[in-house]
Amino acid sequence: MKLAVFCGSSPGNNARYAQSAADLGAFMAGKGIDLVFGGGHVGLMGAIADAVLAGGGKVYGVIPESLLDRELGHTGLTQLQVVADMHERKAAMAAMADGFVALPGGPGTMEELFEAWTWAQLGYHDKPCALYNAFGFYDHLLAFIDKMADAGFLKADHANMLMVESSPEGLIQAMEGYKPPASKWS
Ligand code: AMP
């Protein structure tokens, strides 16, 4: 299994975020689950990539040429694919991955996760999507997603397609057990 992880290009202002990314990476390596990520060596991206590699796992990075310097393209990966732009990056990551998860991060992380989740709703793919709610980081977003549903902008089936987990064990179990709903659109 290959898991695409979207996460901050920053480390956040508390070391616990990088630690939780590293813990997830170590767990993935132990389970033989490979990492697909944005290819940078900064922030939580670097933390999870280093942890998967340290545990003997495989790591596939995809980075736009223009971000190679800014995100310090990781030089120790199993494979680093340099692509033309952000669209190619997301397409390449999506093609490779068997599932998508967002760890704590900023707007780039949100954009990537929301695309994966939206495309799951539309039936463009059947792969699991999850929020990794480390330390309650996404609690306010989850409240807002409830608001979307309450206000009639999000169907219950679609809301349930976004799984929420806060431990490595729970996340991998949810990913492996995911069954897409029979009807996505209606
Ligand atoms: P951030 O969560 O904002 O730190 O960004 C995390 C990752 O998302 C980094 O690899 C960024 O290169 C990437 N990213 C930033 N902006 C975008 C965007 N508009 N579309 C897709 N990815 C982005």
Residues whose N, C-alpha, C, O or C-beta is under 5 A from the ligand:
A	BS01	AMP	C7 G8 S9 S10 G38 M86 G105 G106 P107 G108 T109 E111
